[in-house]
Amino acid sequence: MSINAILNKDILILGFKTGRSKYKENADYTTVQFEHEDERHVFFTGSQVIADQLRKYEANLPFVATIRKINRYYTLT
């Protein structure tokens, strides 16, 4: 699912993993598994802000969050 399709909506973040991008050299990406409207989905993001926030709150999984776009970056609230 596109990250833009769930902007400003509550989602239940179930888990995530990070890895190296196949498309951008020296770049990481994060795969996020979440539930929205009782269906499980995933989205992929290169957002370092979201990756840092997920690592910081990993012990609290699963948790409800909202993805917001602030200027040029995405963040969890």
Buried (B, 14 or more C-beta within 10 A) or exposed (E): BEBEEBEEEEBBBBEBEEEEEEEEEEEEBBEBBBBBEEEEBEBBBBBEEBBEBBEEEEEEEEBEBEBEEEEEEBBBE
